[in-house]
Amino acid sequence: MREFSVSIDTSVLDEAFRAAPGTLVAYLKDGVSRAGSEVSREAREEAPKAESTLTNSIRSNAAGELQRMITSNQIYNSFVVAPTGRQGMPPLQSILDWVKVKRLNPRNPKHTQSDLAFMIARSIARNGTAPNDFYERAADAKADKVAKILNASVAAGLKAAGLGSL
């Protein structure tokens, strides 16, 4: 009859398990930060542009230890993202600036761009605006990239904690 004896030095494994949570969190913080930057960059690409005020104000901010919030500090941010109902007339100059940036021309040759801006502002006042959830589109577009970044962060964190070969 044969006997097999196996001895395992568990002190190395125990130390790796003790170090793993802190090391893993540090690597994940970095990964979440990089992922937030990716999504905020994509949100800036997806955002509607006229004067670029909204686009230039989109940032990735820490919302928790392992959370990022991609948003803008502009007051009208929520009016762009969510649908609006009937409301007062928006500032005519802002609409005119948008018409000029988009190079929109009225269908009726008798009308000017100012006339077109007034008609658009009046329509917004009467009907509101449709939602433009560019944050959601940005998150969808970067979902695979975010997953890769976070998976790589976990793998690097486990490796740094001495658990990389598990």
Stockholm file with secondary structure:
# STOCKHOLM 1.0

chainA/1-166         MREFSVSIDTSVLDEAFRAAPGTLVAYLKDGVSRAGSEVSREAREEAPKAESTLTNSIRSNAAGELQRMITSNQIYNSFVVAPTGRQGMPPLQSILDWVKVKRLNPRNPKHTQSDLAFMIARSIARNGTAPNDFYERAADAKADKVAKILNASVAAGLKAAGLGSL
#=GR chainA/1-166 SS CCCCCCCCCHHHHHHHHHHHHHHHHHHHHHHHHHHHHHHHHHHHHHSCCSSSHHHHTEEEEEEETTEEEEEECCTTHHHHHSCBCSCCCCCHHHHHHHHHHTTCCCSSTTCCHHHHHHHHHHHHHHHCBCCCCHHHHHHHHHHHHHHHHHHHHHHHHHHHTTCTTC
#=GC SS_cons         CCCCCCCCCHHHHHHHHHHHHHHHHHHHHHHHHHHHHHHHHHHHHHSCCSSSHHHHTEEEEEEETTEEEEEECCTTHHHHHSCBCSCCCCCHHHHHHHHHHTTCCCSSTTCCHHHHHHHHHHHHHHHCBCCCCHHHHHHHHHHHHHHHHHHHHHHHHHHHTTCTTC
//
